[in-house]
Amino acid sequence: MEETPPCPECGGRTRLRKGDYGSFYSCRRYPDCKGRVDAGGKKKRRQRGKGKAAAKR
């Protein structure tokens, strides 16, 4: 099993998750505990005015 950092809120185990703004470790006890740790992965930034709606303007 992969080593993961402990939850900063409760000290429990975490799991690697992927979100819109990069990877992070979240507590396995979610939603009872909302602790999270940044995984240090690449972060995507959404750019305004670059999508299909902007092309119609």
Secondary structure, DSSP 4 states (H G I P E B T S, - for coil): ----PPPTTT---EEEEEETTEEEEEETTTTT---EEE---------TT-SHHHHH-
